[in-house]
Amino acid sequence: MNTPTKLTFSRIIIIIAMVIALFVLSVIPDFVDPYIPGIKEGYGEIDLVFLVIFVVFIAACITDTIDGHMARKRDLITDLGKFLDPVADKLLIDSLLIFLISPSLFASYNTVQVISINVFIVIIFIARDIAVESLRFIAASKNVVIAANWWGKAKTVLEMVAIGFVLLNGWPFSYFDSGWPKGLHITDFIVYIAAAVSLISGIIYIVQNRQVFMKGDKHDEGNSGATPEESKEV
């Protein structure tokens, strides 16, 4: 196991530990309530546990960039790494998306969180990823590598940014939320934009690569114009 793969594997371990910790906190809220203060920021507050999650989330995103860059630069791309990397990414993103659907349900100890992610938005994110991954699976069976495009990369970045701001309860935009109609937050619009880009990118991938659905149509990897590492961020 080379260094990039070790980084990816360690990221998976950290994510699993974070999920387990969140589960434990959710089942013993009466014990942790007195010890989890909110941090006053602007017109809102940031729950201490959510702040820790945010730090872990950012660290995971950074290590994802580092191990990918290292693997490409040093030619250390392996089948195990290609398997573990998307597992780590989806485990991190999807678990937090589901968790943030209802912070009051999954984190009853958090009494300051006012921003969540609409369940239909989460469905869009996850359904899009399932569709694209299924497309890639079919393409791989026909020796076609689907290259990442600008839309896929923008979707990944916006999704991570949106999750980060939700974890911070809208900070620093909470300074300006008081001027918006009640119940609306600037962070909500960032989430909606990320969802829109996610949906558009999924449609573009399917339309641009619809040839992989042609029955009995075999392609070679040379026709795709992409290398395995180029298809990472989709």
C-alpha positions, -999 to 999 in steps of 0.1 A, spaced: 0 0 0 16 32 -12 15 67 5 -16 81 -14 -35 49 -7 -26 51 30 -39 86 31 -71 76 15 -75 46 39 -68 68 69 -95 93 56 -120 64 56 -111 55 91 -115 91 103 -149 94 86 -161 61 101 -149 73 135 -168 106 130 -200 89 121 -198 65 151 -191 95 174 -221 114 160 -243 83 166 -231 79 202 -238 116 208 -272 113 193 -283 84 217 -270 101 249 -280 138 244 -289 142 281 -253 135 290 -236 158 265 -261 187 266 -244 206 294 -210 202 279 -216 215 243 -219 252 243 -227 273 213 -201 297 200 -216 332 194 -210 344 158 -228 374 144 -266 369 146 -263 332 151 -243 305 169 -222 276 159 -225 244 179 -192 231 192 -197 196 179 -206 209 145 -175 231 145 -154 200 152 -172 182 123 -164 211 101 -126 209 109 -127 171 102 -145 178 70 -120 204 58 -91 181 68 -107 152 48 -111 175 17 -75 186 19 -61 150 22 -83 141 -7 -66 167 -28 -32 158 -15 -34 120 -22 -49 126 -56 -21 150 -66 6 128 -51 -7 97 -69 -8 115 -103 25 133 -99 45 102 -87 26 77 -109 13 58 -78 -22 52 -91 -33 17 -81 -65 -3 -85 -69 -3 -47 -65 35 -46 -90 39 -74 -115 18 -54 -109 34 -20 -109 71 -32 -145 73 -44 -156 52 -14 -140 78 9 -155 107 -10 -191 93 -11 -189 82 26 -179 116 37 -203 136 15 -234 114 17 -232 108 54 -230 145 61 -258 152 37 -281 128 54 -270 140 88 -278 176 79 -313 169 67 -325 172 103 -299 183 128 -326 186 154 -333 148 150 -298 134 146 -282 160 169 -308 169 196 -280 183 217 -276 211 191 -301 238 201 -285 266 181 -286 251 145 -312 269 123 -299 258 89 -304 223 74 -305 207 40 -339 199 24 -344 162 19 -353 167 -18 -320 184 -23 -302 155 -7 -321 131 -30 -308 151 -60 -272 150 -48 -273 112 -41 -294 102 -71 -271 122 -94 -240 104 -80 -257 70 -84 -266 77 -120 -231 89 -129 -214 60 -111 -237 36 -129 -228 52 -162 -191 49 -154 -196 12 -145 -213 5 -179 -187 26 -197 -159 6 -180 -174 -26 -192 -170 -13 -227 -135 0 -221 -146 36 -221 -132 61 -196 -155 90 -188 -134 121 -184 -142 147 -158 -155 180 -172 -158 215 -157 -194 208 -145 -184 178 -125 -155 196 -108 -177 226 -101 -204 203 -86 -178 188 -62 -165 221 -51 -199 237 -46 -212 206 -27 -183 208 -3 -187 245 2 -224 242 8 -219 215 34 -192 236 51 -215 266 55 -244 245 68 -221 230 94 -212 266 105 -248 274 107 -245 300 79 -215 318 93 -203 343 81 -235 350 62 -254 350 95 -243 386 99 -266 395 69 -294 370 73 -314 393 96 -322 414 66 -338 385 47 -374 373 51 -379 350 81 -368 315 74 -345 324 45 -307 322 48 -280 331 23 -265 296 29 -298 281 16 -292 297 -18 -257 283 -19 -271 248 -13 -297 254 -41 -270 265 -65 -249 234 -57 -279 212 -62 -287 228 -96 -251 224 -108 -251 188 -95 -283 181 -115 -270 198 -146 -237 181 -145 -254 147 -142 -276 154 -173 -245 166 -192 -225 134 -184 -254 112 -195 -261 132 -227 -224 134 -236 -218 97 -230 -251 83 -242 -232 61 -267 -223 37 -239 -259 26 -238 -258 14 -275 -263 -23 -275 -232 -43 -284 -212 -11 -291 -176 -16 -280 -151 12 -277 -115 13 -268 -100 35 -242 -82 55 -268 -115 68 -282 -124 83 -249 -95 107 -248 -92 104 -210 -69 87 -186 -82 70 -153 -70 98 -132 -88 124 -153 -122 108 -144 -118 113 -107 -140 143 -100 -174 136 -115 
